[in-house]
Amino acid sequence: PANGTATAAPANQAPAASIPAALHGRWGMSPADCISTRGDAKGLLVVGSDGLRFYESRAVPARNSATSDDSFSADFAFTGEGQSWTKFQTLTLDDDKLVRTESSPMASFTYVRCR
């Protein structure tokens, strides 16, 4: 634009929200998930500012996000194993654990930070 300001993305292409830094890192459902060298860490979750990486899938925040210093909720767009789907996820830091809760069906998973 002539005035030097950037143009906003159309409403249907709003940028995805950023996952809070307190949640970033490598998280394992069991200690073995953190140390596997064979690529078989099926309980490993890697959280970054722009999404989640699981053993055989990836997820990025798509819409309906809510964030605080130690939690993040959103509809996540998943891709993996030749499929794609959307699922609502909440990530919450609880002391030194990460709790991931999903809906439809409701399930909760607890992870410890990999050292």
Kinemage of the C-alpha trace (Angstrom):
@kinemage 1
@onewidth
@group {chain A} dominant
@subgroup {mainchain}
@vectorlist {calphas} color= white
{ca pro a 1} P 0.000 0.000 0.000
{ca ala a 2} L 0.992 3.567 -0.631
{ca asn a 3} L 1.029 4.509 3.059
{ca gly a 4} L 3.585 1.797 3.905
{ca thr a 5} L 1.335 -0.345 6.112
{ca ala a 6} L 0.897 -4.038 5.495
{ca thr a 7} L -2.449 -5.284 4.306
{ca ala a 8} L -4.331 -7.616 6.615
{ca ala a 9} L -5.086 -11.154 5.544
{ca pro a 10} L -8.704 -11.790 4.571
{ca ala a 11} L -10.856 -12.862 7.528
{ca asn a 12} L -11.005 -16.467 6.319
{ca gln a 13} L -7.188 -16.590 6.176
{ca ala a 14} L -6.382 -15.169 9.590
{ca pro a 15} L -2.915 -16.145 10.809
{ca ala a 16} L -2.870 -19.034 13.245
{ca ala a 17} L -2.360 -18.201 16.897
{ca ser a 18} L 1.016 -18.883 18.444
{ca ile a 19} L 1.378 -21.546 21.131
{ca pro a 20} L 2.875 -20.016 24.340
{ca ala a 21} L 6.607 -20.584 24.902
{ca ala a 22} L 6.016 -22.296 28.285
{ca leu a 23} L 4.464 -25.233 26.390
{ca his a 24} L 7.246 -25.596 23.796
{ca gly a 25} L 9.588 -28.561 23.862
{ca arg a 26} L 9.786 -32.315 23.649
{ca trp a 27} L 7.317 -34.171 25.854
{ca gly a 28} L 7.043 -37.929 26.416
{ca met a 29} L 4.233 -40.107 27.732
{ca ser a 30} L 6.942 -42.395 29.130
{ca pro a 31} L 10.693 -41.878 29.740
{ca ala a 32} L 11.484 -44.158 26.772
{ca asp a 33} L 9.743 -41.706 24.421
{ca cys a 34} L 12.432 -39.142 25.213
{ca ile a 35} L 15.467 -41.347 24.599
{ca ser a 36} L 14.522 -43.609 21.709
{ca thr a 37} L 17.132 -43.645 18.953
{ca arg a 38} L 15.176 -46.048 16.721
{ca gly a 39} L 12.427 -43.592 15.753
{ca asp a 40} L 9.826 -45.601 17.639
{ca ala a 41} L 8.911 -43.000 20.270
{ca lys a 42} L 5.168 -43.294 19.711
{ca gly a 43} L 4.356 -41.239 22.819
{ca leu a 44} L 6.618 -38.305 21.915
{ca leu a 45} L 4.948 -34.927 21.403
{ca val a 46} L 6.960 -31.976 20.130
{ca val a 47} L 5.317 -28.594 20.754
{ca gly a 48} L 6.461 -25.509 18.854
{ca ser a 49} L 5.059 -22.031 18.408
{ca asp a 50} L 3.275 -23.071 15.217
{ca gly a 51} L 1.993 -26.568 16.009
{ca leu a 52} L 2.344 -30.104 17.327
{ca arg a 53} L 4.321 -33.076 16.017
{ca phe a 54} L 3.315 -36.598 16.978
{ca tyr a 55} L 4.813 -39.948 15.952
{ca glu a 56} L 2.939 -40.138 12.643
{ca ser a 57} L 1.005 -36.872 12.403
{ca arg a 58} L 1.282 -33.099 12.565
{ca ala a 59} L -1.225 -30.533 13.808
{ca val a 60} L -1.474 -26.770 13.422
{ca pro a 61} L -3.896 -24.422 15.180
{ca ala a 62} L -6.692 -23.700 12.719
{ca arg a 63} L -9.359 -21.624 14.483
{ca asn a 64} L -11.136 -20.864 17.762
{ca ser a 65} L -7.932 -20.418 19.728
{ca ala a 66} L -7.689 -19.290 23.346
{ca thr a 67} L -4.377 -18.731 25.070
{ca ser a 68} L -2.834 -17.851 28.426
{ca asp a 69} L 0.738 -18.055 29.736
{ca asp a 70} L 0.419 -21.769 30.521
{ca ser a 71} L -2.396 -23.066 28.323
{ca phe a 72} L -3.552 -23.097 24.720
{ca ser a 73} L -6.789 -24.342 23.155
{ca ala a 74} L -7.798 -24.479 19.510
{ca asp a 75} L -9.280 -26.512 16.731
{ca phe a 76} L -6.168 -28.153 15.270
{ca ala a 77} L -5.876 -29.255 11.646
{ca phe a 78} L -4.149 -32.658 11.643
{ca thr a 79} L -2.378 -34.439 8.791
{ca gly a 80} L -0.810 -37.882 8.901
{ca glu a 81} L -0.806 -41.320 7.341
{ca gly a 82} L -2.442 -39.934 4.195
{ca gln a 83} L -5.396 -38.446 6.060
{ca ser a 84} L -6.459 -35.057 7.389
{ca trp a 85} L -8.904 -34.169 10.164
{ca thr a 86} L -9.723 -31.450 12.685
{ca lys a 87} L -9.911 -31.953 16.436
{ca phe a 88} L -10.239 -29.540 19.355
{ca gln a 89} L -7.205 -29.777 21.691
{ca thr a 90} L -6.259 -28.072 24.939
{ca leu a 91} L -2.655 -28.013 26.179
{ca thr a 92} L -2.168 -27.097 29.845
{ca leu a 93} L 1.007 -26.893 31.886
{ca asp a 94} L 0.426 -28.538 35.282
{ca asp a 95} L 3.548 -28.172 37.434
{ca asp a 96} L 6.171 -30.051 35.400
{ca lys a 97} L 3.668 -31.973 33.262
{ca leu a 98} L 1.849 -31.171 30.043
{ca val a 99} L -1.771 -32.288 29.881
{ca arg a 100} L -3.290 -32.626 26.403
{ca thr a 101} L -7.067 -32.912 26.347
{ca glu a 102} L -9.056 -33.544 23.199
{ca ser a 103} L -12.747 -33.700 22.472
{ca ser a 104} L -14.998 -35.965 20.386
{ca pro a 105} L -14.361 -38.345 22.039
{ca met a 106} L -13.074 -36.767 25.239
{ca ala a 107} L -9.629 -38.033 26.216
{ca ser a 108} L -6.746 -36.720 28.297
{ca phe a 109} L -3.038 -37.507 27.994
{ca thr a 110} L -0.233 -36.548 30.388
{ca tyr a 111} L 3.359 -35.929 29.267
{ca val a 112} L 6.600 -35.177 31.085
{ca arg a 113} L 9.208 -32.815 29.658
{ca cys a 114} L 12.123 -34.614 28.029
{ca arg a 115} L 15.452 -33.705 29.696
